[in-house]
Amino acid sequence: MISGNLDSGRVIGALVGGAIGDALGALFEGREADGSRVLPSRGIFTDDTELTLATCEAIVAARGLDLDVVAAHFATWFRSGRIHGAGSSTTKALRDLAAGAHWALAGARGEHAAGSGAAMRVAPLAFLLDLDSDEDRTTLRDLSRITHHNDEAYSAAVAVVAAVQAACADLTGDALLDVVIRATPDSLVRDRLTTIPREPRRSVDAIVAVTERSGRAASVVPFAIAVAADATDLGSLLTAIVQAGGDTDTTGSIAGQILGARVGVGALPIALVEGVVDIALVRRVADEFAAFVEMHQA
């Protein structure tokens, strides 16, 4: 694990930053690139944030990471209609969980399970897991498989956890990318991370040229990490993401988690925070999870 300052402000910053990116990016999901696009002032978060919050709630309830409890929370949120905009693989898994399937059997398999549905919800694990531990990597793999039983989906989840941990250590740019590449298993996700141009102030177009623009984890996650690695301002970061088009809510969520972890919740623009519908729920769950993380590290 990267040794960083994992204070509560960074934990909350990752969760709130992710919710902002999800909510403001969701309005443009699936659209083509448009350099004139303006970041909206208000938005509603989707399954990216909802499943992240459900994960946090499960960890707090179990006083630790218990996959049975995480799966039960996913099923409860799904049954109560609190999951919105989920992709086909995630929806399949949630339906199976709600019908009583064991979490190890619920996740979608094969090429169609190579999406970002695992990576988008694992940021909280950056504050609990050590990627140098085989046991913790197995836990992360199993957590990913609740919805996505696919090696690329797992590799993308590892990359997100590594990026959030590196951000907490105040790493940026190529230094952050190097940490993520070393942590990520051999995969297309890793290959694309290694081909991101090594230059100061790399352009979004240059990143898209090597990561491509699709909903697959091997495209979304390297792009999100690369644009977040160089970012200093959340508004500018999210504007670049919505202008790039594609899977803008998941890209915005992951990039927001990374930047939020680096700068802390106190540095996130108030206008963007207040522009998220139901931000009070995010803050409540984030506060409770941050308190648990502090206790866990004591």
C-alpha positions as CSV (number, residue, x, y, z in Angstrom):
1,M,0.0,0.0,0.0
2,I,1.2,3.5,-0.8
3,S,1.9,5.3,2.5
4,G,-0.2,8.4,2.4
5,N,-2.2,10.7,4.6
6,L,-5.5,8.9,4.8
7,D,-7.3,11.4,7.0
8,S,-11.1,11.7,7.0
9,G,-11.1,14.6,4.6
10,R,-9.5,12.5,1.9
11,V,-11.9,9.6,2.5
12,I,-14.9,11.9,2.3
13,G,-13.3,13.8,-0.6
14,A,-13.0,10.6,-2.7
15,L,-16.7,9.7,-2.1
16,V,-18.1,13.2,-2.6
17,G,-15.8,13.9,-5.6
18,G,-17.0,10.6,-7.2
19,A,-20.6,11.6,-6.6
20,I,-20.1,14.9,-8.3
21,G,-18.4,13.4,-11.3
22,D,-21.1,10.8,-11.6
23,A,-24.0,13.3,-11.3
24,L,-22.7,15.9,-13.6
25,G,-21.3,13.4,-16.1
26,A,-24.5,11.3,-16.3
27,L,-26.3,14.0,-18.3
28,F,-24.0,13.3,-21.3
29,E,-23.5,9.5,-21.1
30,G,-23.1,7.9,-24.5
31,R,-22.8,11.1,-26.5
32,E,-20.2,11.9,-29.0
33,A,-17.3,14.3,-28.2
34,D,-18.2,18.0,-28.3
35,G,-15.6,20.6,-27.3
36,S,-18.3,23.3,-26.8
37,R,-20.1,21.4,-24.1
38,V,-20.5,23.2,-20.7
39,L,-20.5,21.5,-17.4
40,P,-24.1,21.5,-15.9
41,S,-24.7,23.1,-12.5
42,R,-26.9,20.3,-11.2
43,G,-27.2,16.6,-11.6
44,I,-28.4,13.3,-10.2
45,F,-26.0,10.5,-9.4
46,T,-26.5,7.0,-10.7
47,D,-25.5,3.4,-9.9
48,D,-21.8,4.3,-9.8
49,T,-22.4,6.3,-6.6
50,E,-25.2,4.2,-5.3
51,L,-23.2,0.9,-5.3
52,T,-20.2,2.8,-3.9
53,L,-22.4,4.0,-1.0
54,A,-24.0,0.6,-0.6
55,T,-20.4,-0.8,-0.3
56,C,-19.6,1.7,2.4
57,E,-22.7,1.0,4.3
58,A,-22.0,-2.7,4.3
59,I,-18.5,-2.2,5.6
60,V,-19.7,0.0,8.4
61,A,-22.5,-2.4,9.3
62,A,-20.2,-5.4,9.4
63,R,-17.4,-3.5,11.0
64,G,-15.2,-4.7,8.2
65,L,-15.3,-6.1,4.7
66,D,-17.7,-9.1,4.6
67,L,-18.6,-10.1,1.1
68,D,-21.9,-11.7,2.2
69,V,-22.9,-8.4,3.8
70,V,-21.9,-6.3,0.7
71,A,-23.9,-8.6,-1.5
72,A,-26.9,-8.3,0.8
73,H,-26.7,-4.5,0.8
74,F,-26.6,-4.6,-3.0
75,A,-29.7,-6.7,-3.1
76,T,-31.5,-4.5,-0.6
77,W,-30.7,-1.3,-2.6
78,F,-31.9,-3.0,-5.8
79,R,-35.1,-4.3,-4.3
80,S,-36.0,-0.9,-3.0
81,G,-35.5,0.8,-6.3
82,R,-32.4,2.7,-5.3
83,I,-30.1,1.6,-8.2
84,H,-30.4,3.7,-11.3
85,G,-28.8,3.4,-14.7
86,A,-27.0,0.1,-14.2
87,G,-25.5,-1.7,-17.2
88,S,-26.6,-5.2,-18.3
89,S,-23.9,-7.1,-16.3
90,T,-24.6,-5.2,-13.1
91,T,-28.3,-5.5,-13.5
92,K,-28.0,-9.3,-14.1
93,A,-26.0,-9.7,-10.9
94,L,-28.4,-7.5,-8.9
95,R,-31.4,-9.5,-10.1
96,D,-29.7,-12.7,-9.2
97,L,-28.7,-11.4,-5.7
98,A,-32.2,-10.2,-5.1
99,A,-33.6,-13.6,-6.1
100,G,-31.3,-15.2,-3.5
101,A,-28.3,-16.3,-5.5
102,H,-24.9,-16.5,-3.7
103,W,-22.6,-13.6,-4.5
104,A,-20.0,-15.9,-6.0
105,L,-22.5,-17.1,-8.6
106,A,-24.3,-13.8,-9.4
107,G,-21.7,-12.0,-11.4
108,A,-21.9,-11.9,-15.2
109,R,-19.2,-13.9,-17.0
110,G,-17.3,-13.7,-20.3
111,E,-16.5,-10.9,-22.7
112,H,-19.7,-9.0,-21.9
113,A,-18.6,-8.8,-18.3
114,A,-15.6,-6.7,-19.2
115,G,-17.3,-3.4,-18.2
116,S,-16.5,-0.9,-15.5
117,G,-19.2,-1.9,-13.1
118,A,-16.7,-3.3,-10.6
119,A,-14.1,-0.5,-10.9
120,M,-16.7,2.3,-10.4
121,R,-17.5,1.1,-6.9
122,V,-14.2,0.0,-5.3
123,A,-12.7,3.3,-4.3
124,P,-13.6,2.8,-0.6
125,L,-11.4,-0.3,-0.6
126,A,-8.4,1.9,-1.2
127,F,-8.6,2.9,2.4
128,L,-8.7,-0.6,3.7
129,L,-6.7,-3.0,1.5
130,D,-3.0,-3.5,0.9
131,L,-2.3,-4.3,-2.7
132,D,1.0,-5.9,-1.7
133,S,-1.0,-8.5,0.1
134,D,-2.2,-11.6,-1.9
135,E,-5.1,-12.0,0.6
136,D,-6.3,-8.5,0.0
137,R,-6.0,-8.9,-3.8
138,T,-8.1,-12.0,-3.5
139,T,-10.7,-10.0,-1.5
140,L,-10.7,-7.3,-4.2
141,R,-11.1,-9.9,-6.9
142,D,-14.0,-11.5,-5.1
143,L,-15.7,-8.1,-4.5
144,S,-15.4,-7.4,-8.2
145,R,-16.9,-10.8,-9.1
146,I,-20.1,-10.0,-7.3
147,T,-21.1,-8.2,-10.5
148,H,-18.3,-8.8,-13.0
149,H,-16.6,-12.2,-13.2
150,N,-13.9,-11.1,-15.7
151,D,-10.2,-10.5,-15.5
152,E,-10.2,-7.1,-17.2
153,A,-12.9,-5.9,-14.8
154,Y,-10.8,-7.1,-11.9
155,S,-7.6,-5.4,-13.3
156,A,-9.5,-2.2,-13.7
157,A,-10.7,-2.4,-10.1
158,V,-7.0,-2.9,-9.0
159,A,-6.0,0.1,-11.0
160,V,-8.7,2.4,-9.4
161,V,-7.7,1.3,-5.9
162,A,-4.0,1.9,-6.7
163,A,-4.8,5.3,-8.2
164,V,-6.8,6.5,-5.1
165,Q,-4.0,5.3,-2.8
166,A,-1.4,7.1,-4.9
167,A,-3.6,10.3,-4.9
168,C,-3.7,10.0,-1.1
169,A,0.1,10.0,-1.2
170,D,-0.1,13.3,-3.2
171,L,1.3,11.7,-6.3
172,T,0.4,13.2,-9.7
173,G,1.1,12.9,-13.4
174,D,3.6,10.2,-14.5
175,A,4.5,9.3,-10.9
176,L,0.8,8.3,-10.2
177,L,0.6,6.4,-13.5
178,D,3.8,4.5,-12.6
179,V,2.3,3.3,-9.3
180,V,-0.9,2.2,-11.0
181,I,0.9,0.4,-13.8
182,R,3.1,-1.5,-11.3
183,A,0.0,-2.6,-9.2
184,T,-2.2,-3.6,-12.2
185,P,-2.1,-7.2,-13.3
186,D,-1.1,-8.1,-16.9
187,S,-4.1,-7.1,-18.9
188,L,-5.4,-4.8,-21.6
189,V,-6.1,-2.2,-18.8
190,R,-2.4,-2.3,-18.0
191,D,-1.3,-2.2,-21.6
192,R,-3.3,0.9,-22.2
193,L,-2.0,2.6,-19.1
194,T,1.5,2.0,-20.4
195,T,0.8,3.6,-23.7
196,I,-0.5,6.9,-22.3
197,P,1.8,9.6,-23.6
198,R,4.6,10.7,-21.1
199,E,4.5,14.4,-21.4
200,P,3.5,17.4,-19.3
201,R,0.0,18.6,-19.7
202,R,-0.9,15.8,-22.1
203,S,-4.1,16.5,-24.0
204,V,-7.4,14.7,-23.7
205,D,-7.2,13.9,-27.4
206,A,-3.8,12.3,-26.9
207,I,-5.1,10.1,-24.1
208,V,-8.3,9.1,-26.0
209,A,-6.1,8.1,-29.0
210,V,-4.6,5.2,-26.9
211,T,-7.4,4.4,-24.5
212,E,-10.2,4.6,-27.1
213,R,-13.7,5.6,-26.3
214,S,-15.9,2.8,-25.2
215,G,-17.8,1.5,-22.2
216,R,-15.3,-1.3,-21.5
217,A,-13.2,-1.1,-18.4
218,A,-10.0,-1.3,-20.5
219,S,-11.0,2.0,-22.1
220,V,-12.9,3.9,-19.3
221,V,-10.5,3.3,-16.4
222,P,-7.2,4.1,-18.1
223,F,-8.7,7.3,-19.5
224,A,-10.2,8.3,-16.1
225,I,-6.9,7.7,-14.3
226,A,-4.9,9.6,-16.9
227,V,-7.0,12.7,-17.0
228,A,-7.3,12.7,-13.2
229,A,-3.5,12.3,-12.8
230,D,-2.8,15.7,-14.3
231,A,-5.9,17.5,-12.8
232,T,-5.8,20.2,-10.2
233,D,-9.3,21.6,-10.5
234,L,-12.5,19.4,-10.4
235,G,-14.5,21.7,-12.5
236,S,-12.0,21.8,-15.3
237,L,-11.5,18.0,-15.0
238,L,-15.2,17.3,-15.4
239,T,-15.6,19.7,-18.2
240,A,-12.9,17.9,-20.2
241,I,-14.6,14.6,-19.4
242,V,-18.1,15.6,-20.6
243,Q,-16.6,17.2,-23.7
244,A,-14.8,14.0,-24.5
245,G,-18.1,12.1,-24.5
246,G,-18.5,8.3,-24.1
247,D,-19.1,6.8,-20.6
248,T,-19.1,10.2,-19.0
249,D,-20.7,9.3,-15.7
250,T,-18.3,6.4,-14.8
251,T,-15.3,8.3,-16.1
252,G,-16.4,11.4,-14.1
253,S,-17.0,9.3,-11.0
254,I,-13.6,7.5,-11.0
255,A,-11.7,10.7,-11.9
256,G,-13.6,12.6,-9.2
257,Q,-12.7,9.9,-6.6
258,I,-9.0,10.2,-7.5
259,L,-8.9,14.0,-7.4
260,G,-11.1,14.1,-4.3
261,A,-8.8,11.8,-2.5
262,R,-5.8,14.0,-3.3
263,V,-7.3,17.4,-2.4
264,G,-9.8,16.4,0.3
265,V,-13.4,17.3,0.7
266,G,-12.6,20.8,1.9
267,A,-11.0,21.8,-1.4
268,L,-13.9,20.6,-3.6
269,P,-15.8,23.6,-5.1
270,I,-18.9,24.3,-3.0
271,A,-21.0,25.0,-6.1
272,L,-20.3,21.6,-7.5
273,V,-21.0,19.8,-4.2
274,E,-24.3,21.6,-3.8
275,G,-25.2,20.8,-7.4
276,V,-25.5,17.1,-6.6
277,V,-29.1,16.1,-5.8
278,D,-29.3,14.2,-2.5
279,I,-25.7,15.2,-1.6
280,A,-26.8,14.9,2.1
281,L,-27.0,11.1,1.6
282,V,-23.5,11.0,0.2
283,R,-22.2,13.1,3.0
284,R,-23.9,11.0,5.7
285,V,-22.6,7.7,4.4
286,A,-19.1,9.2,3.7
287,D,-18.9,10.6,7.2
288,E,-19.8,7.2,8.7
289,F,-17.4,5.4,6.5
290,A,-14.6,7.9,7.2
291,A,-15.1,7.4,10.9
292,F,-14.8,3.6,10.5
293,V,-11.6,4.0,8.4
294,E,-10.1,6.2,11.2
295,M,-11.0,3.5,13.8
296,H,-9.7,0.7,11.5
297,Q,-6.3,2.5,11.2
298,A,-5.9,3.4,14.8
